[in-house]
Amino acid sequence: MNDDPVLPRFKKPPVSEVVLGIQFPSIVTPVHLGAYYQKVKDRFPKTQTLPPILPVIETFGTVPLSTAQFAITQGMQPRMWFLSADDNYLIQLQSDRLLVNWRPGIKGAPYPHFEAVQQIFIDALGELEALLAEENITITVNQCEVVYINPILATTTGIPISEPQRIFRFCSAERGPEWQEPLEHISCNARYQLKDLAGAPYGRLTVTLASGAAADLSPAFQLELTARGFPQGEGRPGILAFQNQGHRAIVRCFAAITTPEMHKLWERYQ
């Protein structure tokens, strides 16, 4: 991973959702879910119940556990959503996973930057740690993740789906004379390893790009960047170290794969 200390920054990034999360062995029970809500309900009063998310482990040189194995381990315990009154923040908790999401919410709030979202995650993790400590249960994290979701609307950029090269550096409009029909849809994935100072991989950065329709049915691209891997140390410091490294990787990759034309639109200042 690039260790350049200068981190690209934008005044108006297209980000619509940020997720910070951890995965651990199945230790949270439905009883814990109810007790956790009592701890956070003043800040997160709204709730929803959803199916659980299956675990994911980034592996290197080994065969990953199958989805079937994960499904048996996971069982059918629910995933609970605890939402803030303005819908800006969401805590997701299930038997083996804690996630915190930022979204624009009811009033379309601007992205508050990574540090603000991370502080909400730290508070949510602290509440869970305190609850489980009452039963002498500790959280042993096996994966961390950072996710940035970026909808890029044609109504904002003025760029049609047929010209992705004006937004993304890795797309090309060049075609041979044999085929000149304009592009109608694009969908692709790219993966990069995250490596420590010794060059050993500890995670991956996955980039997913797809064209489609925005909420108002206008043409749009969606660019999703996910950093996932092992915590970089023990306990909470190891979790936060991964989050910080994953965030830096995502921001640098986002700047590297998008064009100067878009940087001007998003008001890059660093």
N, C-alpha and C positions, 0 to 999 in steps of 0.2 A: 504494500500500500504506500502511496505517495505520502511522505512525511513533511512536505512543504508547509511551514507554519501559517502561510497566508491562506485563509479560508474564504472562498468566494461568498459574497453577500449580495442580496437583492432587496430593494425596497418593496417591490410588488411581486413576490414569487407566486406562481400559479397554484401553490399547494392548497388542497382542500381537506386533507386529513393527515394526521400524524399518529402513529401507534408506537408505544414503547411497551415491551412485554418480556415476561420470563416464563419458562416451562420447567417443571419439576416433577418428581414422582407423585403419583396420585395420593394426596394426603388431605385434601379439603373435602369434607362431607356436606350433605345438605344441611345438617345442623349448623356447621360453620358458616354456610352461606347466609342463614338467617341471623346468626349472631353478628356477622360482618356488616349486614345492612343496618343493624342497630347502632353500630359504631359510626357509620358514614352517612346516615339518612339526613342529617341536618344539611349536608353539603350536596348529597346526591339523593334527592327524595323520590325520584321516579324509577320504576323497575320494569324489566321485561325478562321473560324466560325464553331461552333459545336452546337448540341442540348444541352439544359440545363440539369444539374444534378438535380434530384428531392431531396427535403430537407429530412433530417434524424434527428430525435430527440431521444436521449436516455431518456427513461422514467423509473420510478421506482414506482411500485404500482398503476399505472394508465394505461388506455388504450391508446396506441399511436394513433396519427392522421393517417387516412388512406392515402394510396397513391393517391386515387382519390381526396381527399380534397387538398392534396399538388399540384396535377396536375392542378386543377382549379386555385389555388392561383398563381402558377408559370406561367400559360399561355404558350405562345409559344415564348417568348423572347429568343434571342440567347445567347449562351455562347461564349465569345471571348477569344482566345488565343493570348497573346503577348509574343513572343519568343526573347531571346537574339540572337545575330548574330552567336554565337558558339553553340547554342541550350543547353547550360548548365542550363539556368534558364528559367522558363515559368511562366507567370502570367495568371491565369484564372479568368475572371470576368463575372458574370451574375447578374440578377436582385436581387438575395438574397445571393450571395456567392462570396467570394474572396479566391483564392487559389494561393500559390506559390510552384512550383515544382523545385527541383534540379534533374538533370540527367547528365550522363557522357558526353553527347553532341557529337559533331563531332569528337573531338580528344580523346575521352575516358578518360576524366579527372577523377582523383581520388576523392573520397568523401571528401569534404572540412571540415567536421564536422558540428555539429548542429548549433553552434553559427553563422557561416557564412551564413547558409540558413536562420536562424531567422532574421538576419540583412536585408537581401533582402526582407523578408516579412514585416518587420517594415517600410522599405522605401516605399513598394507598398501600405501598409495601409495608411501611411501618405499622399501619393498622392491622394488616394481616399477620405480620410477625408477632405483634403483641397478643393477638387472639390465639394463635397456635402455641405461643410460649406458655399459656395458661395450662396446656396439656402436655408440656415438655416435647412439643413437636417442632422441629427445625426445618427450614426450607433449604434443600440442596438443589441448586439450579443446574440443569443440564443443557439449557439453551437460552440465549437472549435474542431479542429481535428489535429492530428499528425499521419502521415502514413509513415512506412518504408517498402519498397519492397526489398526482398532479393532473387535473383535467385542463386541457389546452383547447379552448374553444375557437372555432373559425370566426365567430362573430367578434371575438376580441382581437385575434391576430390578423384577420383579413386574409388568411391563407387557406385555400381549399385542401381537402383531403388528398387531392391529386398531386400536391406539391410538398410532400413531407420533408424534402431535402432543405427547405427554407427554415425548418424548425430543428431538425435532427441531423447532425453531421454525418451519421453513419448511413443515412438514406441517400440514394442517388436517383436522379431523374433521367439519367442517360439510358437510352434504349437504342437498339439497332433498328434498322429500317423495316425489319420483318414484322414489328408489332408497335403500333403507335396509339393504341387505345389508352386513355387516361386511367390512372390508378383509381379504383373504387374503394378498396379496403386494404388495410395492412395489419398484420399481427406478427409479432416476433418476440423472442426472449434471448437474453444474453446473460451469462454468468461469469463472475470474476472471483478469484480467491482473495480472501483477506489473510495476510501473512504477518507474523510477528517479526521482531527485529532480527531473529535468527533465520528468517525465511520459511518457518514452518506454518502451514495453513491452520487457522483456527476458526474460519467461517467463510461465508460467501456473500457476495453482493449480487443479487438477481435483479435485472432490469427487464420489465415487461412493457411493451408498447402495443397498443391496439387502437384502431379507429372505430368510431361508432357515433352515437348521438348523445348530446347533453340532455339535461333534465327538460329543457324546452324543445327537445327534438332537433336542435340545430346540429350540424356536423361538428365533431370534436375528436381529438386524440386523448387518450389517457395513458400517462406515463407513470408507472409504479416502480419504486426502487425499494428493495428489501435487503437489509443486512441481517444475517442470522448466523449464530455460531456459539462457541463456548465462552463462558465468562472469563475475563482476564484477571483472575485472582480469586481469592476466597471471599465469601460473604458479599455484603453490599458493595464494598469497594470494587470487587471483580465485576459485578453487574454494571455499575456506573462506568467503569473503564471500558467495557464493551460498548455500552451505549454511546459514549463520547467518540470512540473510534469508528463505530458504525455510522454515526451522524456525519463525521468528517468525510468518510468514504462516500456517502450518499451525496453530500453537497458538492464535493469535487467531481464526482462522476456526472452529476446533473449538469454542472457547468461545462464539463469537457465534451458531452455528447449533444449539447444544444448550441445553436448558432449565435454569432454576434448580433444578428438582427433581432433575435428573441431577447438577448441580454439587454439590449437597448429598451425594448418594450417593458421588460420586467425591472428596469432601472437598477442594473448591477452597478454597485459603487465600490466594490473591492475585488 
